[in-house]
């Protein structure tokens, strides 16, 4: 329950921190791979909001978020694999066309 309460705060915290410090302070993988689907969805929505911040943007999405999504392909639990498709819908608008066509889309298909 604590993660569910905390995920909406991630964009506000990201606005206060440089991208590198944010990545070290908050391991997004804990949220994106959580056992509760609501936590996973909230984490993806938070990532999409963070991507709109000037210090983050597409470069941050491609370095921090896309690897987490593509890594879900090997999950045994189909609920956790579904994060890839959910992430495609939520985070894709904030990544470059090149990264989507080479990394995320092949993994989703």
N, C-alpha and C positions, 0 to 999 in steps of 0.2 A: 504494500500500500504506500510505502514511503516513496518508492520510485514514481508512482502515479502522481503523487503530490509534487514531486520535484521536477518532473519533465517540463511542465509549463514555464518553469523559471529559467531553463537553459538559455533561451534567446536573450533574456535580460542580462544574464551572467556573461554571455558571449560578447555583448556590447561593451562590457567593462574590461574585457581581457583581450590581449593579442591572440591570434589564432593558434600559435604554437603553445602558449600557456594554457589555453582552453583545452586543447587536445590532451595535454598531460594531466590536467586537473580532473577532467571528466572523461572517463573512458566511455565513448559512445557505444562501444560493443556491448557493454552491460545492459544498455537500454534497448538496443536494436535486436538483441538476441534473448531478451527476457522471456520467461515462460508465459506471461500474461499478454494477450494480444493487444489489449488497450494500451499497455506501456509501450509496446513496439510501435503502434500507430502514433501515439503521442510523440515518441522520440523522432519518428520520421517527419512529422509536422513541425517539430521544433527545429530539425535540421533544415527544412525548407525555409523557415523564418530566419534562421541564422545565415543562410546563404544570401539573403537580401542585404545583409550588413556589408558596408564598404570594405571592411578589413577581411572579409571571408570570400564570398562570391564563388564563381565556378571552380576556381583553382582549389579552394578548400573542399568543395563537394567532391571533386575528382580524387583528391588525395586522401580524404578522411571517410567519406560516406560511401562512395561507389565500391571500394574494396570490401566494406562490410556487407553490402548487398550481394555482390558477386560471390562472396564467401559462403552465403547461405545455400548455394546450389548443392553443396555436399552434406547438408543436414539430413538426418534420418527422419526427423519429425516434419511432416508436411506443413504443419502450422508455422514452423520457423522458416521453411522454404518459401512460404507465401510472402514473407517479408520482401523478397526480391520483387515480386509483382507489385506489392503495395508501394515499395520504394520507387519503382519505375513510374508510377502514377504521380507520386507526391514530389519526388526530388528531381526527376528528369528535366523539368523546365528550368532548373538552375544549373545544369551541367552543359558543357559544350556539345555540339552535334558530333564532333569527332569522338569524344569519350563515350557518348551513348552508343554510337554505331559500332565501335570496336570493343567495348567492355560490357556494358549493361545489356544491350539488346540481344547479343548472341547468347548470353547466359540465361536470359528470360525465355528465349525461344528454345 
